[in-house]
């Protein structure tokens, strides 16, 4: 069963407080998403560490309810 974009957004916002999250359904099928996440918590972290934080916020749903998620992560611009 696919996840709704709003559910993905809420999980990321809850797992990474203060984050700015935008979710886009890439194919219109509710199964392939792009998440753009900007968070101060990412500052000084590598891209891999940032992505790990997002996956952790998703609480094990990646690969289960959530089939495909492209990520763009960054710290806010000064």
Buried (B, 14 or more C-beta within 10 A) or exposed (E): EBBEBEBBBBBBBEBBEEBBBEBEBEEEEEBBBBBBBBBEBBEEBEEEEBBEBBBEBBEEBBEEBBBEBEBEBBBEEE
